[in-house]
Amino acid sequence: MRESDGLSWIHEMYFHRRVSDRVLGVCQGLISRAEQKAELASTQDGTTRFV
Protein backbone atom coordinates (compact mmCIF):
# COMPACT_ATOMS: atom_id res chain seq x y z
CA MET A 1 0.00 0.00 0.00
CA ARG A 2 2.77 2.44 0.97
CA GLU A 3 4.88 1.64 -2.11
CA SER A 4 2.03 2.20 -4.57
CA ASP A 5 1.25 5.51 -2.87
CA GLY A 6 4.87 6.56 -3.33
CA LEU A 7 4.91 5.52 -6.98
CA SER A 8 1.68 7.33 -7.79
CA TRP A 9 3.00 10.43 -6.00
CA ILE A 10 6.21 10.33 -8.07
CA HIS A 11 4.14 9.86 -11.23
CA GLU A 12 1.89 12.80 -10.29
CA MET A 13 4.91 15.02 -9.59
CA TYR A 14 6.54 14.03 -12.89
CA PHE A 15 3.32 14.60 -14.84
CA HIS A 16 2.64 17.99 -13.23
CA ARG A 17 6.25 19.00 -13.74
CA ARG A 18 6.03 18.24 -17.46
CA VAL A 19 2.78 20.18 -17.76
CA SER A 20 4.13 23.15 -15.78
CA ASP A 21 7.33 23.14 -17.86
CA ARG A 22 5.22 23.34 -21.02
CA VAL A 23 3.12 26.17 -19.54
CA LEU A 24 6.29 27.98 -18.46
CA GLY A 25 7.69 27.64 -21.96
CA VAL A 26 4.54 29.14 -23.47
CA CYS A 27 4.57 31.98 -20.93
CA GLN A 28 8.24 32.72 -21.62
CA GLY A 29 7.49 32.80 -25.34
CA LEU A 30 4.65 35.27 -24.80
CA ILE A 31 6.80 37.44 -22.51
CA SER A 32 9.70 37.56 -24.97
CA ARG A 33 7.28 38.42 -27.77
CA ALA A 34 5.80 41.23 -25.63
CA GLU A 35 9.32 42.50 -24.88
CA GLN A 36 10.16 42.55 -28.58
CA LYS A 37 6.98 44.54 -29.27
CA ALA A 38 7.91 46.97 -26.48
CA GLU A 39 11.39 47.40 -27.98
CA LEU A 40 9.87 48.09 -31.39
CA ALA A 41 7.47 50.62 -29.87
CA SER A 42 10.28 52.31 -27.96
CA THR A 43 12.44 52.63 -31.07
CA GLN A 44 9.58 54.15 -33.05
CA ASP A 45 8.64 57.06 -30.80
CA GLY A 46 11.46 57.17 -28.24
CA THR A 47 9.40 56.11 -25.23
CA THR A 48 8.97 52.59 -23.90
CA ARG A 49 5.40 51.41 -23.91
CA PHE A 50 3.91 47.95 -23.79
CA VAL A 51 1.62 47.13 -26.68
Phi, psi and omega in degrees: 000315183293319182296315181295324176299315180297316181296316180294325178296316178298317180297316179300314181299316181297315181297312181296326180294318179297316181296314182293325176298319180294317179297317178300317179299317179296316180298317179297322177297317179294319181296315180295325178293319178295321179294320178297318178298319180296320178296317178299316181296321182290328179285334183286313184240009172085350178241144180278127177212141182272127181268000000 
